[in-house]
Amino acid sequence: LVSRAGATALSRALVKNKTLETLILFSNQISDVGAKAIASFLVDNTSLATLSLGRNQITDSRAEVLSIYLSNQCALTTLDIFKNQIGGAGAEILAASLFRNTSLQIL
């Protein structure tokens, strides 16, 4: 299992990676701390097309961080956030970011 510390270390290692197209972290324990680290890696990434963060204990507060990434032009076409702890507030924030996103096809 990838923990929040593991997700932070992974995001630091991936910052310079310009070829990764798919990152699957489904069913780990990255939580909000790890989600924030992954989102910070995504800000400058232009190659990642698929990101799976399902079942990772991500809450509304990190949905906001993900929405900032989604609001910017990015290469991401698929985002899996299935079975997290994102409630109505987080869903509204994510929905608002989708109005500005032109690449995401699957959520």
N, C-alpha and C positions, 0 to 999 in steps of 0.2 A: 504494500500500500504506500502511496505517495502521501506524505504528511504535509502540513503547511510549511514546515522548514524545507522539505524536499521540493515543494513547488517553488519556493523562493530561490533555492539553489538552481533549479531547472531554468527558471526565467532568466537568471543572470547568465547562465551558459548559452541560452538561446538568443540573447540580445543581438549578437553579430551574425546569426544564422539567417541567410537570405534565400534558402532553398526549401525549408520545411513547408510542406503543404497541408499536412494532417497532424494534429496533436490530440491524442485520445487519453484523457485523464478520468474517464468514467469510473465511478464507484471507488473513489479514494477518500482521503480525509484532508483535503486541502483547505477546507473551510474558508472563511472570509479573508484571512491573512494570505493564504495561497492564491485565492482568486484575485486579490489586489496585485500581487506580484505578477501573475500571469497577464493581467490587464496592462500592467506597465510595460511588459515586453511587447505586447501587441501594438502599442502606440506607434512604434516606428517600423513595424513589420509589414511588408507588402506581399509576401508569398503565401502566408497561411490561409487556406481556403476552408478547412474544416477544423472546428474546435469542439471537443466533447468534454463538458464539465458536469455531466449528469451525476446525481447521487454524491454530492460533495459538501453538503451542509452549508451551502452558500445562502446568505440572507438578503433582505431588501437593501441593506447598506452597500453591499458589493454589487448588487444589480445596478446601482447608480454608477459605480466605477466602470462596469461593462458597457453601460449605456453611453458613456463618454467616448469609449472606443468605437462603438457602433455608429455614433453620430458623425464621426470623421469618415472620410473616404477610406475604405479598407478593402482588402481582397477577400475577406471572409464571406463565403457563400452559405455555410452551414454552421449553426450554433446549437449545440445540445445542452440545455440546462434542465433537463428532465429530473424530477424527484429531488429538488433542492428545497430550501425553506424560504422561497421567494413568494411573498404574499401579494395582496392587492396593490400596495404602495410601490413595491418593486416592479410589478408588472406594468403599472402605469408609466413609470420612468422608462422602462425598456420600450414600451409602445411609442412613447414620444420620440425616442431616438430613431425609431424605424422610419419616421417621416423624412429624415435627412439621409438615411442610408440607401444607397442604390445598388449594393452588391448582394446583400443577404437574401437568399432564396428559401432556406429551410430553417425554421426555428422550432 
